[in-house]
Amino acid sequence: MRLEDLGYLSIGSQMRRVYEKLQFEGDSIYKNMGIPFKSSWFPIYYVLSQTNRALTVMELTENISYSRITVKNVIRELEKAGYVDILPNPTDNRSKLIQLTAKGKGMEPELQSIWRLFHKHLENLFGKDDFLHQLIEINHKLNTTSLKKEIIKEYTHYIVRNAKETEFERIGELLVEVYSALSGFPKKEEQPQYYEMLRNVGKLTENKNVELLAAVSEQGNIGGAVVYFNDMKDYGSGGTATQEKNACGFRLLGVDAKTRGLGIGKMLTEYCVEKGKKSNAETMVIHTTKSMKTAWKMYERLGFKRAQDLDFMQGNLPVFGFRLQLK
């Protein structure tokens, strides 16, 4: 089977072939003309030649969309060739400034003449507009859409269901891992009872009004979990939340760090909201902390409103209440 027969599965290899052929041709042309220059230097050299000031590595990276390590490696090669100087940055001692040397600037007229010929022949090879516009659009899509997340999400296909008793221990471990890793959240030694409750979260289901929900993949992996309360009297938090009437709620939502970005937190939240809407409850109550900024924003996007009367202190940690009108 030829590579071409693989269709879009061969796109990366095909593009690499094109890149390597163009780079080989370019290097051969520079060498044949006696010009000590490499095709891989072009983007950085060109940006520096068109700028009237020295640039940082970050600025070069943003201009040409190369990785920082690639930019740094090319800069070292250009410095070795005598084409750039690497200078201290007077406004930021953590970064350096890159600028063309007199030797580097002296190369520009000759290089520009060659680049005009490159442009002419590449235009003849690829066409004037279509290919370049498509390539720009593809780059934009790859920068704004995570191919990795979309494929993993579709492959794993997480669903939310009631956790099985055999999964309780793993879910407890997951919640301990998630909460202990939160910046600004109390650690195990500060609130050992809280972490003991997380570790044994399955015990909460001994109350028939409490459900432990898990997001489980087709492969049987647990990506996240949450505890749902059909009646707020069983909620078990501080403050006045347990006195809420005609209300349901959820607590202890946690998503495995390895599955972040797959929408599992939102999936669990929406599942709870749908359960609430199908119940007799009129409102849903939840809590979060400033350590959980991503969750906080998600709750607000889903319609939850701050409820200061539900706020309380968990030791030294401020905990903030939210309500969602279900009916």
KOLKOL-760219 format. One record per residue (C-alpha): residue number from 0; residue in one letter; x, z, y. Coordinates in pm, 1 decimal, always signed. Layout:
% residues N
    n  res        c1        c3        c2
  NUM    A         X         Z         Y
...
END
This chain:
% residues 327
    n  res        c1        c3        c2
    0    M      +0.0      +0.0      +0.0
    1    R    +125.5     -88.0    +345.6
    2    L    +120.8    +160.4    +631.9
    3    E    -110.8     -73.6    +821.0
    4    D    -371.8     -40.2    +543.1
    5    L    -425.0    +328.9    +629.4
    6    G    -612.5    +246.5    +950.7
    7    Y    -618.2    +531.2   +1203.5
    8    L    -427.4    +758.3    +965.3
    9    S    -123.5    +542.7   +1045.2
   10    I    -161.4    +570.7   +1425.1
   11    G    +115.5    +831.3   +1468.9
   12    S    +360.4    +636.7   +1252.5
   13    Q    +269.4    +307.8   +1422.3
   14    M    +324.6    +456.2   +1769.5
   15    R    +654.0    +608.3   +1656.7
   16    R    +764.0    +264.7   +1533.0
   17    V    +679.7    +110.9   +1871.9
   18    Y    +858.5    +391.9   +2057.5
   19    E   +1172.0    +367.3   +1842.7
   20    K   +1184.2     -12.6   +1870.1
   21    L   +1147.1      -2.1   +2249.6
   22    Q   +1407.8    +271.5   +2279.5
   23    F   +1651.5     +79.7   +2056.0
   24    E   +1596.5    -240.9   +2254.5
   25    G   +1640.9     -56.6   +2585.3
   26    D   +1963.1    +116.3   +2476.8
   27    S   +2098.0    -217.1   +2348.6
   28    I   +2022.5    -386.2   +2681.0
   29    Y   +2194.6    -112.5   +2885.4
   30    K   +2498.1    -124.2   +2653.5
   31    N   +2516.9    -505.0   +2661.2
   32    M   +2512.6    -500.0   +3041.8
   33    G   +2781.2    -233.2   +3054.5
   34    I   +2552.9     +26.3   +3213.6
   35    P   +2609.6    +382.6   +3084.8
   36    F   +2241.7    +475.5   +3062.6
   37    K   +1992.7    +570.0   +2786.8
   38    S   +1624.1    +482.6   +2757.3
   39    S   +1535.7    +848.8   +2694.9
   40    W   +1675.0    +936.5   +3040.0
   41    F   +1439.3    +702.6   +3225.4
   42    P   +1136.8    +930.4   +3303.8
   43    I   +1342.5   +1218.6   +3443.2
   44    Y   +1588.9    +998.3   +3627.0
   45    Y   +1305.2    +792.5   +3777.2
   46    V   +1115.4   +1098.7   +3905.8
   47    L   +1433.8   +1238.6   +4061.2
   48    S   +1515.9    +902.7   +4222.2
   49    Q   +1171.2    +883.7   +4381.7
   50    T   +1179.6   +1240.6   +4518.1
   51    N   +1361.0   +1341.7   +4832.4
   52    R   +1431.0   +1694.5   +4713.1
   53    A   +1561.9   +1881.8   +4412.5
   54    L   +1306.1   +1964.8   +4142.3
   55    T   +1267.0   +2250.7   +3897.3
   56    V   +1235.5   +2198.8   +3521.8
   57    M    +869.1   +2298.9   +3551.4
   58    E    +803.8   +2032.5   +3816.3
   59    L    +972.4   +1766.3   +3603.8
   60    T    +773.8   +1875.8   +3298.7
   61    E    +445.4   +1848.9   +3491.5
   62    N    +537.5   +1507.3   +3630.5
   63    I    +620.3   +1339.1   +3300.7
   64    S    +425.7   +1555.8   +3049.0
   65    Y    +733.9   +1622.7   +2835.5
   66    S    +796.3   +1957.6   +2668.0
   67    R   +1028.9   +2197.3   +2850.1
   68    I   +1286.3   +2180.1   +2569.5
   69    T   +1293.9   +1798.2   +2585.3
   70    V   +1334.3   +1804.6   +2964.8
   71    K   +1616.3   +2060.0   +2940.6
   72    N   +1799.0   +1856.2   +2674.6
   73    V   +1779.4   +1534.9   +2881.0
   74    I   +1896.4   +1721.5   +3193.1
   75    R   +2203.5   +1844.3   +3004.4
   76    E   +2282.6   +1485.7   +2899.0
   77    L   +2237.1   +1358.1   +3255.3
   78    E   +2461.7   +1637.3   +3385.1
   79    K   +2729.2   +1550.6   +3127.5
   80    A   +2711.0   +1186.8   +3240.6
   81    G   +2760.1   +1301.4   +3599.9
   82    Y   +2418.0   +1179.8   +3717.3
   83    V   +2261.3   +1515.9   +3809.6
   84    D   +2363.2   +1853.6   +3944.6
   85    I   +2202.6   +2177.1   +3823.2
   86    L   +2182.2   +2419.0   +4116.1
   87    P   +2065.2   +2780.3   +4168.0
   88    N   +1710.8   +2809.0   +4301.6
   89    P   +1729.7   +3018.9   +4622.3
   90    T   +1360.7   +3113.3   +4599.5
   91    D   +1349.9   +3197.0   +4227.1
   92    N   +1654.5   +3319.7   +4035.2
   93    R   +1471.9   +3258.3   +3704.7
   94    S   +1479.8   +2879.5   +3751.4
   95    K   +1726.6   +2605.1   +3842.8
   96    L   +1701.5   +2302.8   +4072.1
   97    I   +1787.4   +1953.6   +3949.5
   98    Q   +1898.0   +1672.8   +4179.9
   99    L   +2078.2   +1338.8   +4150.0
  100    T   +2447.5   +1328.3   +4230.7
  101    A   +2602.6   +1057.5   +4448.6
  102    K   +2701.3    +880.9   +4125.7
  103    G   +2343.4    +908.0   +3999.4
  104    K   +2198.2    +769.6   +4321.7
  105    G   +2450.8    +484.0   +4317.1
  106    M   +2309.8    +365.5   +3983.2
  107    E   +1957.5    +315.1   +4117.8
  108    P   +1975.9     -41.1   +4265.0
  109    E   +2111.4    -186.7   +3941.4
  110    L   +1868.3     +10.8   +3726.9
  111    Q   +1573.8     -95.9   +3941.6
  112    S   +1664.7    -462.3   +3883.5
  113    I   +1661.6    -406.9   +3506.7
  114    W   +1337.2    -207.9   +3519.6
  115    R   +1161.9    -495.7   +3698.8
  116    L   +1259.1    -722.8   +3408.4
  117    F   +1147.6    -457.4   +3158.4
  118    H    +810.7    -435.3   +3333.0
  119    K    +763.7    -812.3   +3331.1
  120    H    +837.5    -852.7   +2960.3
  121    L    +644.5    -541.7   +2851.4
  122    E    +344.2    -673.8   +3043.8
  123    N    +373.8   -1003.7   +2857.2
  124    L    +405.6    -815.4   +2527.7
  125    F    +118.1    -567.3   +2566.8
  126    G    -108.3    -744.1   +2814.9
  127    K    -161.0    -664.9   +3180.9
  128    D    -425.7    -393.1   +3170.3
  129    D    -618.5    -313.4   +2852.0
  130    F    -348.9    -155.0   +2635.8
  131    L    -204.6     +58.7   +2916.8
  132    H    -548.3    +179.1   +3026.6
  133    Q    -638.5    +267.7   +2668.6
  134    L    -312.4    +456.6   +2626.0
  135    I    -374.5    +654.6   +2945.5
  136    E    -727.6    +736.6   +2827.9
  137    I    -602.3    +845.4   +2484.5
  138    N    -343.7   +1073.1   +2646.1
  139    H    -614.2   +1226.5   +2863.5
  140    K    -838.5   +1288.5   +2562.2
  141    L    -554.5   +1446.5   +2363.9
  142    N    -479.2   +1676.3   +2659.5
  143    T    -841.0   +1787.7   +2698.2
  144    T    -954.6   +1796.8   +2333.9
  145    S    -786.1   +1991.8   +2055.5
  146    L    -775.5   +1763.9   +1751.9
  147    K    -642.1   +2057.7   +1552.6
  148    K    -937.6   +2283.9   +1636.9
  149    E   -1198.2   +2013.6   +1572.5
  150    I   -1058.6   +1924.5   +1229.2
  151    I   -1005.8   +2286.8   +1121.3
  152    K   -1355.7   +2377.8   +1242.4
  153    E   -1514.6   +2095.9   +1042.3
  154    Y   -1300.8   +2158.5    +733.6
  155    T   -1357.9   +2535.2    +718.0
  156    H   -1727.3   +2511.9    +819.2
  157    Y   -1792.7   +2879.3    +893.3
  158    I   -2143.0   +3019.3    +847.3
  159    V   -2278.5   +3362.0    +938.8
  160    R   -2438.3   +3576.2    +668.6
  161    N   -2469.9   +3938.6    +563.3
  162    A   -2139.6   +4065.7    +434.1
  163    K   -2108.7   +4143.3     +64.8
  164    E   -2000.1   +4489.6     -44.5
  165    T   -1682.9   +4339.2    -193.5
  166    E   -1594.3   +4215.7    +158.2
  167    F   -1635.0   +4549.1    +337.4
  168    E   -1272.4   +4656.0    +296.4
  169    R   -1131.3   +4327.1    +428.8
  170    I   -1369.0   +4334.5    +725.5
  171    G   -1262.4   +4690.6    +805.9
  172    E    -896.1   +4585.8    +800.5
  173    L    -977.4   +4284.6   +1020.1
  174    L   -1150.9   +4499.4   +1283.8
  175    V    -862.1   +4746.8   +1290.6
  176    E    -617.1   +4456.8   +1339.4
  177    V    -825.8   +4303.8   +1618.0
  178    Y    -893.4   +4619.3   +1818.4
  179    S    -545.8   +4768.9   +1782.4
  180    A    -398.6   +4444.0   +1919.9
  181    L    -611.9   +4444.5   +2237.4
  182    S    -410.2   +4499.1   +2554.0
  183    G    -529.1   +4812.0   +2734.4
  184    F    -744.4   +4928.9   +2442.6
  185    P    -679.8   +5275.9   +2292.1
  186    K    -437.0   +5273.0   +1998.2
  187    K    -486.9   +5430.5   +1656.4
  188    E    -303.7   +5752.1   +1746.9
  189    E    -514.8   +5791.7   +2063.0
  190    Q    -856.3   +5755.1   +1894.4
  191    P    -803.9   +5801.4   +1516.7
  192    Q   -1175.1   +5869.4   +1451.3
  193    Y   -1275.8   +5540.4   +1612.6
  194    Y   -1031.2   +5346.3   +1395.1
  195    E   -1145.9   +5534.9   +1087.3
  196    M   -1499.1   +5417.4   +1167.5
  197    L   -1371.8   +5058.3   +1203.4
  198    R   -1186.0   +5077.0    +871.7
  199    N   -1498.3   +5201.7    +695.4
  200    V   -1743.3   +4982.2    +887.5
  201    G   -1925.3   +4893.1    +564.2
  202    K   -2058.3   +5250.5    +542.3
  203    L   -2278.4   +5181.6    +845.3
  204    T   -2497.2   +4961.1    +624.3
  205    E   -2609.0   +5267.4    +428.9
  206    N   -2866.7   +5280.9    +707.4
  207    K   -3115.6   +5004.8    +623.0
  208    N   -3162.1   +4925.6    +993.8
  209    V   -2794.8   +4831.0   +1026.0
  210    E   -2644.0   +4500.7    +907.1
  211    L   -2280.9   +4394.7    +877.8
  212    L   -2262.4   +4022.3    +950.1
  213    A   -1962.2   +3807.6    +862.8
  214    A   -1852.7   +3454.9    +953.4
  215    V   -1733.6   +3309.6    +622.9
  216    S   -1573.9   +2969.6    +559.1
  217    E   -1647.4   +2734.8    +269.8
  218    Q   -1316.0   +2852.3    +125.4
  219    G   -1432.2   +3215.2    +133.9
  220    N   -1217.3   +3328.4    +428.0
  221    I   -1363.5   +3584.6    +668.7
  222    G   -1305.8   +3466.5   +1025.8
  223    G   -1490.9   +3743.3   +1204.6
  224    A   -1760.9   +4008.0   +1180.1
  225    V   -2010.4   +4207.9   +1385.2
  226    V   -2248.5   +4499.6   +1327.7
  227    Y   -2615.2   +4434.5   +1412.3
  228    F   -2860.4   +4718.0   +1489.8
  229    N   -3231.6   +4651.2   +1446.9
  230    D   -3308.9   +4968.3   +1640.5
  231    M   -3093.0   +5111.7   +1919.1
  232    K   -3145.0   +5467.7   +1796.2
  233    D   -2886.7   +5383.4   +1527.1
  234    Y   -2639.8   +5221.2   +1770.0
  235    G   -2400.3   +5515.6   +1768.6
  236    S   -2228.6   +5466.0   +2104.2
  237    G   -2182.9   +5700.3   +2396.2
  238    G   -2401.0   +5690.2   +2704.5
  239    T   -2775.2   +5632.5   +2705.3
  240    A   -2789.3   +5316.9   +2486.6
  241    T   -2938.5   +5500.1   +2186.8
  242    Q   -3238.8   +5595.9   +2402.4
  243    E   -3338.9   +5231.2   +2463.9
  244    K   -3688.6   +5152.4   +2341.0
  245    N   -3804.9   +4819.7   +2191.6
  246    A   -3440.1   +4711.2   +2181.4
  247    C   -3184.3   +4588.1   +1932.2
  248    G   -2809.5   +4541.0   +1974.7
  249    F   -2474.0   +4463.1   +1822.3
  250    R   -2130.5   +4625.6   +1831.9
  251    L   -1778.5   +4594.6   +1695.9
  252    L   -1752.3   +4216.5   +1714.9
  253    G   -1407.7   +4102.3   +1602.0
  254    V   -1251.6   +3762.7   +1531.7
  255    D    -940.8   +3712.8   +1319.1
  256    A    -646.9   +3603.3   +1537.5
  257    K    -583.1   +3310.4   +1298.6
  258    T    -929.9   +3166.4   +1365.9
  259    R    -943.1   +3210.0   +1745.8
  260    G   -1064.1   +2903.2   +1930.2
  261    L   -1302.9   +2790.9   +1656.8
  262    G   -1608.1   +2937.4   +1830.5
  263    I   -1657.7   +3215.6   +1576.0
  264    G   -1721.5   +3486.8   +1835.5
  265    K   -1991.0   +3272.4   +1995.3
  266    M   -2136.1   +3188.9   +1652.5
  267    L   -2167.6   +3558.0   +1563.6
  268    T   -2317.4   +3641.9   +1904.0
  269    E   -2573.1   +3360.8   +1890.4
  270    Y   -2670.5   +3462.6   +1536.2
  271    C   -2739.8   +3815.5   +1660.2
  272    V   -2937.8   +3685.1   +1957.6
  273    E   -3153.1   +3469.2   +1727.9
  274    K   -3216.2   +3769.4   +1500.8
  275    G   -3319.9   +3967.0   +1806.5
  276    K   -3560.5   +3697.5   +1924.6
  277    K   -3727.0   +3686.8   +1582.9
  278    S   -3766.6   +4066.7   +1579.1
  279    N   -4010.7   +4286.2   +1770.6
  280    A   -3739.4   +4386.4   +2017.9
  281    E   -3785.7   +4292.4   +2383.0
  282    T   -3423.4   +4339.0   +2489.2
  283    M   -3076.8   +4332.6   +2334.1
  284    V   -2804.1   +4579.3   +2433.3
  285    I   -2428.3   +4537.3   +2396.3
  286    H   -2109.6   +4686.4   +2539.1
  287    T   -1763.4   +4551.9   +2611.2
  288    T   -1445.4   +4653.5   +2792.8
  289    K   -1205.9   +4492.5   +3037.2
  290    S    -967.1   +4443.0   +2744.5
  291    M   -1214.5   +4189.3   +2605.5
  292    K   -1214.7   +3937.3   +2892.2
  293    T   -1294.4   +3635.0   +2674.8
  294    A   -1593.7   +3809.3   +2514.5
  295    W   -1714.0   +3936.2   +2854.2
  296    K   -1728.0   +3582.2   +2996.5
  297    M   -1898.3   +3450.0   +2682.8
  298    Y   -2172.1   +3714.6   +2701.3
  299    E   -2242.5   +3626.7   +3063.0
  300    R   -2260.1   +3255.4   +2980.7
  301    L   -2516.4   +3335.9   +2710.2
  302    G   -2739.1   +3517.9   +2960.1
  303    F   -2638.4   +3884.3   +2923.5
  304    K   -2661.9   +4080.6   +3251.3
  305    R   -2458.1   +4382.6   +3353.5
  306    A   -2645.1   +4709.6   +3306.8
  307    Q   -2454.2   +4987.1   +3483.3
  308    D   -2695.2   +5252.1   +3356.9
  309    L   -2556.1   +5185.3   +3006.1
  310    D   -2189.6   +5237.2   +3105.5
  311    F   -1998.8   +5529.4   +2953.6
  312    M   -1645.7   +5656.3   +2892.3
  313    Q   -1490.6   +5635.5   +2545.0
  314    G   -1218.6   +5893.6   +2599.9
  315    N   -1023.9   +5746.8   +2891.1
  316    L   -1162.8   +5395.8   +2832.3
  317    P   -1446.6   +5268.2   +3057.4
  318    V   -1710.1   +5086.4   +2849.4
  319    F   -1953.8   +4851.7   +3024.1
  320    G   -2314.7   +4788.0   +2924.7
  321    F   -2510.5   +4459.1   +2916.6
  322    R   -2871.2   +4365.3   +2849.6
  323    L   -3032.6   +4039.1   +2741.7
  324    Q   -3403.4   +3979.4   +2786.9
  325    L   -3533.8   +3846.8   +2455.7
  326    K   -3900.4   +3802.4   +2546.6
END
